[in-house]
Amino acid sequence: MTAHTTLLPPRWPRPKGYANGILAEGRTVWTGGVVGWDEQETFPDKDMAGQFRRILTSTVAILAEAGAGPEHIVRMTWYVTDRQEYLDGLPAIGAAYREIIGKNFPAMAVVQVVALMEEAAKIEIETTAVIPNG
């Protein structure tokens, strides 16, 4: 169950794959920056799309520890090291998102950065989720 409301000012075009804003009330869960490594903190996937899939799987596991699921995600901030690799990987990134997160489109920002703290990381994502009261 989700109890958040997507915010869309009048006459604004509907965003594709994200929300301009979200209104939510409940218990809040924040993740740290999650990178695409496995449980042993190694990077089996060298490409951004593969690391992205692993990040989503890890994020869902973190949220589950609080009783939350992908439907409770209200915000994501993505840090990518290569804008072109991100754009080229969008078909695989979109497929992984639909498979793991589903039809929940939170407020999002994608930012290109020079580097991430984990040298092999190509993408890092922070996530906020809100579990409805009740």
N, C-alpha and C positions, 0 to 999 in steps of 0.2 A: 504494500500500500504506500502510496506517495501522497503527501498533503501539501506539496508546494505548487505555487502558481507562477506561470511564465508571465513576465512583464513585457508588454509590447505597446509602446506609445501609438496613439492613433495615427494613421496614414504612413507609418513606417513600414518598409518592406519586411516580410517575414524572413528572418535569418535562416540560412541553410546549415543544419548540423549543430547549431548552438542556440542559446537564448541570449537576448540583450541583458536580461536581468531575471532574478528569481526571488519570490517572496516565500519564506518558509518559517515555520515555527516548530520547535521541538528540541530534542537533544542533538547537539552538534558533534560531529566527528571530523577531525582533521588528520590528514596523513602528512608525513614529512615528504621531502622529495624522493619519489620512488624511481629507481633506475631499472634497466632491463637485465638485471643479473638473476641468477638462480639462487637456490637455498644455500649454496656453498659460496656465494658472492663471486661467482665467475660469470663471464659473458659468453654463453654458447652461441648467441646470435650476434653476428658482426654488423648486420644491416639495421637501419632504423626501424623498419616495419617489424622485423622479428623482435627487437627490443621493446617496441611499443606493445605488441601482443603480450609479452611477458610482464610488462608494467601493469597492464589492465588486470591480468590474472592475479598478480600480487596485490594490487589495490583492492580487488574484490575480497581477497582473503583477509586483508587488514580490516576492511569494513565489517566483515562477518564476525570478527572478534567482538564488535560492539552491537551485534544484532542488526546491522544495516546491510543493505544490498545495493546493487547498481541503481535501482530505482530511487534511492535516497540521495544520490549525488546531485548537488546544486551548483558546484563550481569546480573547474579544473584550470590549472595554469600549466601549460606545457613549455618546456625550455628545450629547444632543438639547436644542435650545433651546425646544421647545414640546411639552409632553407630549400635549396634545390633538391636535395635528397628527400626532404619532407614532401615537397610537391610531387616528385616522381613516385614516391611511395604511397600517395593518397589512395589508390585503389585497394592496396593490401591493408593500409591503416583503417580505411572505412569498413572493410569486410571484418577485420578483427573487432572494431568498435561495435558493429551491429551484432556480432556473435556473442561478445562478452558483456557488453553494457546494454544492448537492446535499443529501444526507442526512447530513451531518456536523453534529452538534449539540454545540458546545464549551461550556465554562463561559462564561457571559456575565453582564454587568451592564449595565443601561441607566440612565443618570443624567440628570436634567434639570439644565441649567446656565442661568445668566442670559444668557450670550453666549459666543461662540467668538472666537478671535483674528481669523479671517477674517470680516469683517462680513457677507458674503453667505452664509456657511455656516450651515446649519440642523442639521447632524449631523456628527460627527467620530468616527472609530473607530480604536482601537488594537487590533492583532492580534498574538497569539503563536502560532507554529507549531512543531512538533517533527518533524524528519525522522528516521525510525528509523535506528538504527545498522545497518550492514551493507550 
